[in-house]
Amino acid sequence: MRSAEHQGPVHGQPGTSDQILSEIRDYCRATQTAESTFGRLVVNDGKLVSRLRDGAKITTGTLDKVRNYLSEHRSVATPPGGGPPVQPKPGNGALVRPEAAPPGFRFFDNRQKYLLFVSTCSEKTDVANRISLELGSLQPAPPALRIFDAGVGDGTVLSRVMRALHARFPTMPLYAVAKEISYEDVRLMLEKMADRLFEHPATVLVVTNLYYAEAPWLTPRSATAAQGLIWKDVALSGNTAHGFAEQIRELEGFLAQNWRAGISPTTGNPVYARPIVLTLRREDHSFLLDPIMPRPGRVTADYDLVIASQPYRARASVEFKASKVIGPLVRSLRPGGRLIGIHSHGNDPGMEIIEGVWPGDNPFTSDRHAILRQVKHELGAAARHYNFNASSDARSIFRYHMHTLPDEVSGPIGTSTLFAAWNAAIYVAQIEDNRLSEVVRDGRYLEATDRVLKKYGGLWFNDETYVISRRRAPA
């Protein structure tokens, strides 16, 4: 670490990296301070916390600075008698703008940013194309090819992957589970499924709002939640995409009434009001599909393919990503099954826009290598049953673009293009609304966006991928 390059690491002292990490996390949560901001304030190193989390030793000099800072500022973190936390102050006494999300905040539930992003950028198409490269490695076994989409969103990725699966396995029964807690996304996703059920009639589609640790098994962990489980089976009559679409549209009343979410008071993440499992199939294929139809208390989670595309916030800790998201999904793979993880990588023109407005900000706190290491740790002895493939940068990292006309950025850039580019940049970087109000007043963001668009003749972003596969049982 830059702040203490010539001092020795701490060995065997009470102030270990794990202990100090816990104290830093508690302080940052109480003061709504980003971990990168904490590092810069204390030792002028925005990567201090991420390095400690990745296993770096803390030096005695750095430890003393952190301890002193926490000791001096804890008194302002929680005012006497309760009340909201007070923002920490740097040495000059000016208030520091909080960079962490406030309680109850979840960036990807911002519908306006989301819808503009997916309609102006090619990410979902390019993600689906990347996932389709894995299909050649699948070797499904009877009675069906099983896939799980861990956050289906509006269904663009899943529908495209289902097309590719049909092209490769046109007659094989398909069991597809889509997890999504957002009512709006479920509605948009189901609108795309009529064509899939028409082209690939041997399909069982399951939609659920269960958590990552529950959804692959379609079983709530809580006994109370299990008692309130809503399980609805729908058999679509007829044999036309139009007829299927009409019957799916009739489900909107059921979805509006039951597909509701609240906010966890402890984590701020959405939680379902009641757990739901919705299954759809073609009535004229019910006999063929009966062996793979899930039923309460009789669900098999042995997936050939698990899609984990942007399943967590970039700024979430690597421990959270591994233990709450990727770990449970990996355990649902069948022998030979594959999980493909995809998340934002940064190091692209989009991040140059963010740097131009918030210098030093880095939302991408854990790369694929850190996640794979943590997942191995989370799996423990069971990790020996899996292969962890980070691949080279050339194979792992891929680029997607914001759609622009060929001459749209060669001359004066229109306001709509500037706004679309700015929206894409802050969406990918997951910038919270409370950080935007200051910069949108003075126009700095438009200047930074215009500068980057002219520099590159457009805008693109980088995603990175990793694959975890379960080893086949010995013959």
Order of alpha helices (4+ residues) and beta strands (2+ residues): alpha-alpha-alpha-alpha-alpha-alpha-beta-alpha-beta-alpha-alpha-beta-alpha-beta-alpha-alpha-beta-beta-beta-alpha-beta-alpha-beta-alpha-alpha-beta-alpha-beta-alpha-alpha-alpha-beta
